[in-house]
Amino acid sequence: MLALDFINIGNGDCILIREMEGTRQKFALMVDFGHDCLIRDDHPGELDPRSQRIYAGDFLRELGVTHLDVALATHFHRDHIGGLGRVLDAVTIDRFYTTYLPPENAPELDPFHPDNNLPKAARNALLCLQIYTEALQSHPDRIKQFELVQGTETISLQLTPDLKMDILCGEPALYRRQKEIYDAAFNGERNGYELVRWAKSINVCSLRQRLYYHGKEIVLGGDAYAHVWETVNLTPCDILKVPHHASFDSTSRKLLEKLQPKTAVVTVAARRPDERPHPYVVSLLQEYVENLYFTDAVELPGLVEPQFHKSVHLEVE
């Protein structure tokens, strides 16, 4: 049996996938690690007292998970990579898939130093990279092997005899550009214009995953915008992790007509001030999908009633 937990870490993504034999864990995969804070500083500061948001590391501890066979970072935004340090506090990892590895002994980027004089978007891009780098540097023995995803081709992995995963990439040139930008940052270069330009591309190069298990297919959309992949050759799936927190540009009718998911999960914090999830996208999903879930207690009058849980838990036999 395949157990999927779309963890309610508040803002961002963290997905735990385990192949189980009874109560015994045969294999564990984690895709993204959530935010480093349960409440973002630009979102409402008061949590509903019924909230069950939880850090990814704490969720793993509650389940008794101490080891991940595979972990994957889709891209370097704080709401996907920020919780990595807490995860590494809780577990060891055999293989870690990533599109960028910081240099050994990488220096601190210090994105908010007054001498940087960088625009906000540039500072935030450096902050995300710094959080990722610090998590790796402070846990040097927790990851056995790094697997660098070059972004030039689909990577197909036979994870277990019954579970297969394809790692799908965006435009190859984006991953080369990412390396140039990040390497330059660690070399002390602070080109605000180039960093801002790159910040606008981070979601576009988000990795996507397609998993195959006992004739069922699960698509994890990362933060990829609909226009990035709605034109590629897509086939129907059973479960869809809706891209980019169901923002307006995350999902289109064309994409849903190709994927035809029976179940969809939106990884999003309740009461976000930026229309995520967007009411139009929620309506579109309700039109196409039999079962629609939200990780946090999202409330949209007339569309969605809040549900409080630590994760959206699904099982595939």
Secondary structure as UniProt FT lines:
FT   STRAND          2..7
FT   STRAND          15..21
FT   TURN            22..23
FT   STRAND          24..31
FT   TURN            41..42
FT   TURN            49..50
FT   HELIX           56..63
FT   STRAND          67..72
FT   HELIX           78..81
FT   TURN            82..83
FT   HELIX           84..90
FT   STRAND          92..98
FT   TURN            104..105
FT   TURN            111..112
FT   HELIX           114..116
FT   HELIX           120..137
FT   TURN            140..141
FT   STRAND          143..148
FT   STRAND          155..158
FT   STRAND          163..168
FT   HELIX           172..186
FT   TURN            187..188
FT   HELIX           192..199
FT   TURN            200..202
FT   HELIX           203..205
FT   STRAND          208..213
FT   TURN            214..215
FT   STRAND          216..220
FT   TURN            222..223
FT   HELIX           226..229
FT   TURN            230..231
FT   STRAND          239..241
FT   HELIX           243..246
FT   TURN            248..250
FT   HELIX           253..259
FT   STRAND          263..266
FT   TURN            270..271
FT   TURN            273..274
FT   HELIX           279..288
FT   STRAND          291..294
FT   TURN            301..303
FT   STRAND          311..316
//
